[in-house]
Amino acid sequence: MSQNSDILKALKRGRKINPLMALSEWGCFRLAARIDELRKTHDIETTMRKSANGKKFAEYSLIGE
């Protein structure tokens, strides 16, 4: 399977995905690029989060499916 299909499958299951998760589960270094490709056919929401050490990161979820 491709990274896009793996990510989309996880989003459709209701999971929220962040860059660290994408790297550890699918070896995806460029999650934002994969999300940009998926946004052409799906509604994906971005939520900015802050980690315990104060670093900001994006978390992605699927809207309306």
VMD Tcl script that builds the backbone (N, CA, C; Angstrom):
set m [mol new atoms 195]
animate dup $m
set s [atomselect $m all]
$s set {name element resname resid chain x y z} {
  {N N MET 1 A 0.837 -1.199 0.000}
  {CA C MET 1 A 0.000 0.000 0.000}
  {C C MET 1 A 0.873 1.250 0.000}
  {N N SER 2 A 0.311 2.310 -0.529}
  {CA C SER 2 A 1.044 3.574 -0.521}
  {C C SER 2 A 0.811 4.314 0.797}
  {N N GLN 3 A 1.659 5.271 1.066}
  {CA C GLN 3 A 1.485 6.074 2.273}
  {C C GLN 3 A 0.139 6.778 2.248}
  {N N ASN 4 A -0.252 7.316 1.083}
  {CA C ASN 4 A -1.541 8.009 0.996}
  {C C ASN 4 A -2.695 7.092 1.369}
  {N N SER 5 A -2.687 5.875 0.859}
  {CA C SER 5 A -3.802 4.973 1.159}
  {C C SER 5 A -3.784 4.540 2.630}
  {N N ASP 6 A -2.608 4.334 3.193}
  {CA C ASP 6 A -2.517 3.992 4.619}
  {C C ASP 6 A -3.028 5.130 5.495}
  {N N ILE 7 A -2.636 6.348 5.167}
  {CA C ILE 7 A -3.068 7.519 5.936}
  {C C ILE 7 A -4.569 7.710 5.800}
  {N N LEU 8 A -5.089 7.601 4.582}
  {CA C LEU 8 A -6.523 7.765 4.365}
  {C C LEU 8 A -7.317 6.699 5.110}
  {N N LYS 9 A -6.833 5.484 5.097}
  {CA C LYS 9 A -7.506 4.386 5.812}
  {C C LYS 9 A -7.597 4.700 7.311}
  {N N ALA 10 A -6.511 5.193 7.890}
  {CA C ALA 10 A -6.504 5.555 9.315}
  {C C ALA 10 A -7.461 6.712 9.583}
  {N N LEU 11 A -7.472 7.711 8.711}
  {CA C LEU 11 A -8.386 8.850 8.881}
  {C C LEU 11 A -9.841 8.393 8.802}
  {N N LYS 12 A -10.142 7.495 7.887}
  {CA C LYS 12 A -11.516 6.999 7.744}
  {C C LYS 12 A -11.962 6.194 8.955}
  {N N ARG 13 A -11.010 5.630 9.697}
  {CA C ARG 13 A -11.343 4.913 10.937}
  {C C ARG 13 A -11.564 5.874 12.101}
  {N N GLY 14 A -11.397 7.178 11.835}
  {CA C GLY 14 A -11.620 8.169 12.886}
  {C C GLY 14 A -10.375 8.561 13.656}
  {N N ARG 15 A -9.233 8.082 13.225}
  {CA C ARG 15 A -7.981 8.426 13.918}
  {C C ARG 15 A -7.547 9.844 13.566}
  {N N LYS 16 A -6.885 10.477 14.503}
  {CA C LYS 16 A -6.250 11.767 14.272}
  {C C LYS 16 A -4.771 11.476 14.076}
  {N N ILE 17 A -4.182 12.092 13.049}
  {CA C ILE 17 A -2.812 11.762 12.680}
  {C C ILE 17 A -1.920 12.984 12.833}
  {N N ASN 18 A -0.749 12.761 13.414}
  {CA C ASN 18 A 0.244 13.827 13.530}
  {C C ASN 18 A 1.553 13.337 12.900}
  {N N PRO 19 A 2.503 14.239 12.674}
  {CA C PRO 19 A 3.736 13.848 11.985}
  {C C PRO 19 A 4.533 12.736 12.677}
  {N N LEU 20 A 4.602 12.732 13.984}
  {CA C LEU 20 A 5.354 11.691 14.684}
  {C C LEU 20 A 4.707 10.321 14.471}
  {N N MET 21 A 3.394 10.275 14.511}
  {CA C MET 21 A 2.665 9.028 14.273}
  {C C MET 21 A 2.905 8.539 12.841}
  {N N ALA 22 A 2.845 9.464 11.884}
  {CA C ALA 22 A 3.037 9.094 10.478}
  {C C ALA 22 A 4.444 8.547 10.246}
  {N N LEU 23 A 5.420 9.135 10.896}
  {CA C LEU 23 A 6.791 8.660 10.745}
  {C C LEU 23 A 6.957 7.270 11.353}
  {N N SER 24 A 6.430 7.074 12.541}
  {CA C SER 24 A 6.617 5.781 13.202}
  {C C SER 24 A 5.794 4.656 12.574}
  {N N GLU 25 A 4.597 4.958 12.090}
  {CA C GLU 25 A 3.739 3.899 11.539}
  {C C GLU 25 A 3.967 3.613 10.057}
  {N N TRP 26 A 4.244 4.673 9.279}
  {CA C TRP 26 A 4.341 4.482 7.824}
  {C C TRP 26 A 5.651 4.964 7.227}
  {N N GLY 27 A 6.575 5.430 8.055}
  {CA C GLY 27 A 7.847 5.932 7.541}
  {C C GLY 27 A 7.678 7.192 6.708}
  {N N CYS 28 A 6.655 7.955 7.007}
  {CA C CYS 28 A 6.316 9.157 6.236}
  {C C CYS 28 A 6.975 10.384 6.858}
  {N N PHE 29 A 7.957 10.945 6.151}
  {CA C PHE 29 A 8.646 12.137 6.623}
  {C C PHE 29 A 7.906 13.415 6.249}
  {N N ARG 30 A 7.048 13.357 5.237}
  {CA C ARG 30 A 6.381 14.563 4.738}
  {C C ARG 30 A 4.857 14.413 4.816}
  {N N LEU 31 A 4.346 14.323 6.027}
  {CA C LEU 31 A 2.906 14.146 6.220}
  {C C LEU 31 A 2.115 15.292 5.600}
  {N N ALA 32 A 2.578 16.516 5.746}
  {CA C ALA 32 A 1.844 17.665 5.189}
  {C C ALA 32 A 1.672 17.532 3.675}
  {N N ALA 33 A 2.673 17.004 2.990}
  {CA C ALA 33 A 2.572 16.799 1.541}
  {C C ALA 33 A 1.543 15.719 1.212}
  {N N ARG 34 A 1.534 14.636 1.998}
  {CA C ARG 34 A 0.543 13.578 1.772}
  {C C ARG 34 A -0.870 14.114 2.022}
  {N N ILE 35 A -1.041 14.916 3.086}
  {CA C ILE 35 A -2.349 15.494 3.401}
  {C C ILE 35 A -2.790 16.427 2.281}
  {N N ASP 36 A -1.861 17.211 1.742}
  {CA C ASP 36 A -2.190 18.115 0.635}
  {C C ASP 36 A -2.727 17.329 -0.556}
  {N N GLU 37 A -2.123 16.196 -0.860}
  {CA C GLU 37 A -2.606 15.346 -1.952}
  {C C GLU 37 A -3.989 14.790 -1.648}
  {N N LEU 38 A -4.213 14.350 -0.407}
  {CA C LEU 38 A -5.509 13.773 -0.026}
  {C C LEU 38 A -6.617 14.826 0.006}
  {N N ARG 39 A -6.263 16.076 0.257}
  {CA C ARG 39 A -7.273 17.146 0.308}
  {C C ARG 39 A -7.923 17.401 -1.046}
  {N N LYS 40 A -7.336 16.920 -2.114}
  {CA C LYS 40 A -7.920 17.095 -3.445}
  {C C LYS 40 A -9.228 16.319 -3.580}
  {N N THR 41 A -9.396 15.269 -2.762}
  {CA C THR 41 A -10.588 14.438 -2.862}
  {C C THR 41 A -11.320 14.233 -1.532}
  {N N HIS 42 A -10.760 14.739 -0.435}
  {CA C HIS 42 A -11.370 14.544 0.885}
  {C C HIS 42 A -11.274 15.816 1.714}
  {N N ASP 43 A -12.238 16.008 2.620}
  {CA C ASP 43 A -12.209 17.144 3.542}
  {C C ASP 43 A -11.406 16.748 4.778}
  {N N ILE 44 A -10.271 17.384 4.940}
  {CA C ILE 44 A -9.391 17.084 6.067}
  {C C ILE 44 A -9.170 18.354 6.867}
  {N N GLU 45 A -9.355 18.237 8.166}
  {CA C GLU 45 A -9.213 19.367 9.076}
  {C C GLU 45 A -7.831 19.335 9.735}
  {N N THR 46 A -7.249 20.517 9.914}
  {CA C THR 46 A -5.970 20.653 10.609}
  {C C THR 46 A -6.202 21.350 11.937}
  {N N THR 47 A -5.681 20.782 12.997}
  {CA C THR 47 A -5.732 21.388 14.325}
  {C C THR 47 A -4.297 21.517 14.812}
  {N N MET 48 A -3.938 22.706 15.245}
  {CA C MET 48 A -2.588 22.904 15.781}
  {C C MET 48 A -2.583 22.530 17.256}
  {N N ARG 49 A -1.608 21.736 17.648}
  {CA C ARG 49 A -1.455 21.262 19.029}
  {C C ARG 49 A -0.097 21.709 19.565}
  {N N LYS 50 A 0.053 21.595 20.876}
  {CA C LYS 50 A 1.326 21.915 21.520}
  {C C LYS 50 A 1.728 20.726 22.387}
  {N N SER 51 A 2.963 20.282 22.219}
  {CA C SER 51 A 3.450 19.141 23.001}
  {C C SER 51 A 3.814 19.587 24.412}
  {N N ALA 52 A 4.136 18.625 25.250}
  {CA C ALA 52 A 4.489 18.911 26.643}
  {C C ALA 52 A 5.719 19.815 26.750}
  {N N ASN 53 A 6.616 19.721 25.766}
  {CA C ASN 53 A 7.816 20.561 25.808}
  {C C ASN 53 A 7.642 21.895 25.059}
  {N N GLY 54 A 6.403 22.195 24.660}
  {CA C GLY 54 A 6.096 23.487 24.045}
  {C C GLY 54 A 6.206 23.549 22.537}
  {N N LYS 55 A 6.557 22.452 21.872}
  {CA C LYS 55 A 6.659 22.437 20.407}
  {C C LYS 55 A 5.264 22.349 19.792}
  {N N LYS 56 A 5.055 23.087 18.711}
  {CA C LYS 56 A 3.773 23.053 18.009}
  {C C LYS 56 A 3.832 22.037 16.876}
  {N N PHE 57 A 2.691 21.373 16.649}
  {CA C PHE 57 A 2.596 20.420 15.554}
  {C C PHE 57 A 1.154 20.365 15.070}
  {N N ALA 58 A 0.984 19.913 13.830}
  {CA C ALA 58 A -0.347 19.792 13.234}
  {C C ALA 58 A -0.904 18.392 13.483}
  {N N GLU 59 A -2.213 18.345 13.690}
  {CA C GLU 59 A -2.911 17.073 13.838}
  {C C GLU 59 A -4.048 17.091 12.809}
  {N N TYR 60 A -4.183 16.026 12.048}
  {CA C TYR 60 A -5.140 15.972 10.941}
  {C C TYR 60 A -6.251 14.974 11.238}
  {N N SER 61 A -7.470 15.344 10.823}
  {CA C SER 61 A -8.617 14.441 10.965}
  {C C SER 61 A -9.538 14.630 9.758}
  {N N LEU 62 A -10.327 13.627 9.497}
  {CA C LEU 62 A -11.253 13.647 8.364}
  {C C LEU 62 A -12.565 14.269 8.802}
  {N N ILE 63 A -13.131 15.119 7.962}
  {CA C ILE 63 A -14.394 15.792 8.271}
  {C C ILE 63 A -15.536 15.084 7.533}
  {N N GLY 64 A -16.586 14.768 8.259}
  {CA C GLY 64 A -17.838 14.330 7.643}
  {C C GLY 64 A -17.882 12.958 7.019}
  {N N GLU 65 A -17.014 12.058 7.386}
  {CA C GLU 65 A -17.147 10.692 6.859}
  {C C GLU 65 A -17.242 9.715 8.010}
}
mol reanalyze $m
mol bondsrecalc $m
mol representation Tube
mol addrep $m
